Amino acid sequence: MSENFNETMKFEPPKENSVEPKEVLFSVYASLKEKGYNPIDQIIGYLLSGDPTYITSHNNARSLIRKLERDELLEEILRAYLKCDKV
């Protein structure tokens, strides 16, 4: 196996999560709404701070959202907002 060290290789680690960010966001949103919280404010608080206590433990929402990295969630939100496909 000969390797060319003059070329940049693109590395994409395998996804360990079988959880889709979109599904997580909708589920967490619904759980927060059920408990009477403002889901948008709570999710923003979590995304900005990383503090999981912004997310209710109702319906296992807190552990569900922690299965994903915050950047994955932000990527999903931005993709939906811009209505673009995956890169």
C-alpha positions in Angstrom: 0.0 0.0 0.0 1.7 3.1 -1.1 0.7 6.4 0.4 1.1 9.8 -1.1 2.0 12.2 1.7 1.6 15.3 -0.6 -2.1 15.0 -0.8 -4.7 15.9 1.8 -6.9 13.1 2.8 -10.5 13.7 4.1 -11.3 11.8 7.2 -14.9 11.3 8.2 -15.3 9.3 11.5 -18.0 6.8 11.5 -21.2 8.0 13.1 -21.8 6.2 16.4 -25.2 7.7 16.9 -28.3 6.1 15.4 -30.2 9.1 16.6 -31.2 11.7 14.1 -30.8 15.3 15.3 -34.1 16.3 13.8 -36.0 13.6 15.7 -34.2 14.6 18.9 -35.1 18.3 18.5 -38.8 17.5 17.8 -39.0 15.1 20.7 -37.3 17.4 23.2 -39.5 20.3 21.9 -42.6 18.3 22.6 -41.4 17.2 26.1 -40.6 20.8 27.0 -44.0 22.0 25.7 -45.8 19.3 27.7 -44.2 20.5 30.9 -45.2 24.1 30.2 -41.8 25.5 29.3 -41.0 27.7 26.4 -39.2 25.1 24.2 -37.3 27.6 22.1 -35.8 29.5 25.1 -34.9 26.2 26.8 -33.2 24.7 23.8 -31.3 27.9 23.1 -30.2 28.0 26.7 -28.9 24.4 26.4 -27.1 25.1 23.1 -25.4 28.2 24.3 -24.4 26.9 27.8 -24.1 23.2 27.4 -26.0 22.9 30.7 -28.4 19.9 30.4 -30.7 21.3 33.2 -32.3 23.6 30.6 -33.9 20.4 29.2 -36.6 18.6 31.2 -36.0 14.9 32.2 -39.7 14.4 31.2 -40.0 11.6 28.6 -36.2 11.1 28.9 -35.6 14.3 26.9 -32.5 15.3 28.8 -30.7 12.0 28.2 -31.9 12.0 24.6 -30.5 15.4 23.7 -27.2 14.5 25.4 -26.7 11.6 22.9 -25.7 14.2 20.4 -23.1 16.9 20.4 -24.4 20.5 20.5 -22.7 21.2 17.1 -24.7 18.4 15.5 -27.9 20.0 16.8 -26.8 23.5 15.6 -25.9 22.0 12.2 -29.4 20.5 11.9 -31.1 23.8 12.8 -29.0 25.7 10.3 -29.6 23.2 7.6 -33.3 23.4 8.1 -33.3 27.2 8.3 -31.3 27.5 5.1 -33.1 24.5 3.5 -29.9 22.9 2.2 -28.8 19.4 1.8 -26.0 17.6 3.6 -22.5 18.5 2.4 
